[in-house]
Amino acid sequence: MTVMMESQNPPGSGPMTVRDLEGMPDDGRRYELIDGALLVTPAPGYRHQKIGYRLYHVLEAACPPEFDVLGAPFAVHVGDRVELQPDVLVGWSEDFTAKDLPAPPVLAVEILSPSTAIHDLNTKKAVYERLRVPSYWVIDPVAPELTVFELDEDGCYQRIAKAAGAEVFEARRPFPVRVVPEALAGRG
């Protein structure tokens, strides 16, 4: 089975805006906007969702009151041409509105799947970096493996950790929390 992801502007139109996303169908697919270009991906599968929910629970249990942890779909947008829906996100509680996070999160997490891996590892990573999201985590559910990127003093992502299987990642940002990739994958 081949899974395709669309990344385009509708025919005959210019760059899209966050407001244009309101007219997208409620068909289970994820609609995101990067610099006015529409990204459409299939609904996440079982393993992807289980890992996302397990990570949500790990983060929520350690989360201090000044932050909130949310899972997709929940829109993060900065400006009118970028709207992303990280699989899991952490933001300052005061920054959330009832419908979105109109400020960069402090942590964005993407779980790789065949239809999103290229964008998660490249396009979205670059956008999160540009938005100055302090921490960006990528989870490979097949390995299972967690790769952690954090902004350096120049505002560039540096890989600061990689944990696979039963290895433990002890996060300090955005708050102290312990993550074990195989536990997220249901193998530990």
C-alpha positions, -999 to 999 in steps of 0.1 A, spaced: 0 0 0 13 34 -9 5 64 12 7 98 -3 9 133 12 -2 163 -6 17 196 -3 3 222 -26 -18 253 -30 -52 246 -46 -53 253 -84 -57 289 -93 -50 303 -59 -21 320 -42 -7 311 -8 -33 300 17 -39 315 51 -48 301 85 -84 314 79 -86 293 47 -81 261 68 -115 267 85 -131 256 52 -113 223 50 -135 192 52 -138 172 85 -126 140 68 -101 126 94 -71 139 75 -47 164 90 -46 198 73 -15 220 81 -1 251 65 36 259 60 43 293 45 10 293 28 14 258 13 -12 232 23 0 199 37 -26 171 39 -18 139 56 -38 108 64 -52 102 98 -26 86 121 -27 49 126 -31 28 157 6 25 167 11 62 161 -19 71 183 -9 48 211 26 63 213 12 98 213 -12 90 241 14 73 262 38 102 258 10 126 266 4 107 299 41 107 308 44 145 301 11 153 318 22 135 350 53 156 353 39 189 340 41 219 363 11 241 365 25 269 343 24 246 313 -3 226 295 2 194 275 -21 186 245 -23 160 218 -32 164 182 -53 177 167 -46 211 182 -35 239 161 -3 259 166 -1 290 145 21 320 144 11 346 118 -14 339 91 6 315 69 17 288 93 -4 264 112 9 231 125 -6 203 146 22 185 165 14 150 177 20 162 212 28 197 224 36 216 256 29 253 258 27 281 284 -8 278 299 -13 316 295 -7 313 257 -35 290 249 -69 301 236 -100 280 235 -93 269 199 -55 271 194 -20 281 205 -12 314 187 24 313 200 52 289 196 50 259 220 79 251 243 80 215 231 67 201 198 67 163 193 62 145 160 58 107 156 71 94 123 50 76 99 56 66 63 35 96 50 51 122 73 87 112 80 103 135 54 83 165 65 87 158 102 125 154 99 130 183 75 102 208 67 85 208 101 118 208 120 129 239 100 96 257 108 98 248 145 134 261 145 124 293 127 95 298 152 121 293 180 104 263 196 130 255 223 126 217 222 117 194 193 113 157 198 109 131 170 98 95 178 104 67 154 78 41 165 95 12 145 129 13 164 115 26 189 137 57 192 135 92 205 156 120 190 158 153 209 167 186 194 171 219 213 179 254 202 214 266 208 224 301 216 223 310 179 187 297 175 197 265 156 186 230 165 213 207 179 207 171 186 212 168 223 201 132 228 190 100 212 174 72 232 164 38 217 147 8 232 151 6 270 174 36 271 162 64 293 160 100 283 160 124 312 146 157 299 154 190 315 134 211 291 107 221 292 106 204 326 121 173 342 106 141 328 118 106 322 110 90 288 117 54 277 111 48 240 101 11 243 76 19 271 60 44 247 58 17 220 43 -7 246 73 -30 247 87 -22 281 
